[in-house]
Amino acid sequence: MRYYYFLFLFMFIYSSQASAQEKVKLWEAKQLLDPEVLAQSIQEEKANDYLILSVGPDALIKGSVDIGPTGDPENIKNLKTYLKGLKHDKKVIIYCGCCPLDKCPNIRPAFSMLHKIGFESARVLNLAQNIKVDWLDKNYPVRD
């Protein structure tokens, strides 16, 4: 009987650990923007329609605004303040690129907050690996 008790306890602890470690995706595939698409828009000077926000450690993409890492609650406040007064139909694109997108500590809080305050068309730049591999190594446009 003791064996079954410990087995049950082990399985309970293991399953709760596994589910706690899963990262919940807040976006759908259609809410991701491929880097090639944004890079082409910037190169063709058609990116004026976009508000490109860096929610990570540095704003490297040409035309982007540096909000700061939104894993920090202070920078979430900065993002909210920056967006105050903008129409909610503005095409907002957020990116970080500090690490693989599925592990990023900055994208989820920013994306969640954007949707909570009404920016339903906000998109995430799909930097699957990181900014270096998915943007810089491809010689896409960077800030001066």
C-alpha positions in Angstrom: 0.0 0.0 0.0 2.8 2.4 0.8 4.3 1.8 -2.6 1.1 3.0 -4.3 0.9 6.0 -2.1 4.5 7.1 -3.1 3.8 6.3 -6.7 0.7 8.4 -6.7 2.5 11.2 -4.9 5.4 11.1 -7.4 3.1 11.2 -10.4 1.1 14.1 -8.9 4.3 16.1 -8.3 5.8 15.3 -11.7 2.6 16.2 -13.6 2.2 19.5 -11.8 5.8 20.3 -12.5 5.5 19.5 -16.2 2.4 21.6 -16.6 3.9 24.5 -14.7 6.9 24.5 -17.1 4.8 24.7 -20.2 4.7 28.2 -21.8 1.2 29.2 -22.8 1.2 30.8 -26.3 -0.9 33.9 -26.3 -0.8 34.3 -30.1 -2.0 32.4 -33.1 0.1 31.7 -36.2 -1.7 34.5 -38.0 -0.6 37.0 -35.4 3.1 36.3 -36.2 4.9 38.4 -38.8 7.8 36.9 -40.7 11.0 38.9 -40.5 11.3 38.9 -44.3 8.0 40.7 -44.6 8.9 43.4 -42.2 12.4 43.8 -43.7 11.0 44.2 -47.2 8.5 46.8 -46.0 11.3 48.8 -44.3 13.6 48.5 -47.4 10.7 49.6 -49.7 10.0 52.5 -47.2 6.5 51.1 -46.7 6.9 50.6 -42.9 5.4 53.9 -42.0 2.1 52.1 -41.5 3.7 50.1 -38.7 4.6 51.0 -35.1 7.6 48.7 -34.4 8.3 48.3 -30.7 11.3 46.7 -29.2 10.2 45.1 -25.9 13.6 43.5 -25.3 17.1 44.7 -24.3 17.8 46.8 -27.4 16.0 48.4 -30.4 18.1 47.2 -33.3 15.5 47.2 -36.2 15.4 50.3 -38.3 12.5 52.5 -37.3 11.8 50.7 -34.0 11.1 52.3 -30.7 13.0 51.1 -27.6 10.5 50.3 -24.8 12.9 48.2 -22.8 12.5 44.6 -21.6 8.8 44.2 -20.7 9.6 41.3 -18.4 10.2 44.2 -16.0 6.9 45.7 -14.8 8.3 49.2 -15.0 8.8 48.8 -18.8 5.2 47.5 -19.1 4.2 50.8 -17.6 6.4 52.6 -20.1 4.7 50.7 -23.0 1.3 51.6 -21.7 2.3 55.2 -21.4 3.8 55.2 -24.9 0.6 53.8 -26.4 -1.7 56.2 -24.6 -3.6 58.3 -27.2 -2.8 56.1 -30.1 -5.7 54.7 -32.1 -6.2 51.0 -31.4 -6.3 50.1 -35.1 -2.7 51.1 -35.4 -0.5 48.3 -36.8 1.7 47.4 -33.8 4.6 45.0 -34.2 6.5 43.9 -31.1 9.8 42.1 -31.0 12.5 41.1 -28.6 15.0 38.6 -30.0 17.0 38.0 -26.8 16.4 34.3 -27.1 14.1 31.8 -28.9 10.6 33.2 -29.2 9.0 30.3 -27.3 11.2 31.1 -24.3 11.2 34.9 -24.4 10.4 36.5 -21.0 9.4 39.8 -22.7 7.1 39.1 -25.5 4.3 37.5 -23.5 3.7 40.3 -21.0 3.8 42.9 -23.8 1.5 41.0 -26.2 -0.9 40.3 -23.4 -1.0 43.9 -22.3 -1.5 45.1 -25.9 -4.6 43.0 -26.2 -6.0 43.9 -22.8 -5.9 47.6 -23.7 -7.5 47.1 -27.1 -4.7 46.7 -29.7 -6.3 43.5 -31.1 -4.3 43.7 -34.4 -0.9 43.7 -32.7 1.5 41.2 -34.1 4.7 39.5 -32.9 7.8 39.5 -35.1 8.6 35.9 -35.5 12.3 35.8 -34.4 12.2 32.1 -33.8 15.8 31.8 -32.7 17.0 35.3 -31.8 17.6 38.8 -33.3 21.1 37.9 -34.5 20.2 34.8 -36.5 16.8 35.9 -37.7 17.5 39.5 -38.5 21.2 40.7 -38.2 22.8 37.7 -40.0 20.4 38.2 -42.9 21.5 41.9 -43.2 18.0 43.2 -42.7 17.7 47.0 -42.0 19.0 48.2 -38.6 19.0 51.5 -36.8 21.7 54.0 -37.6 
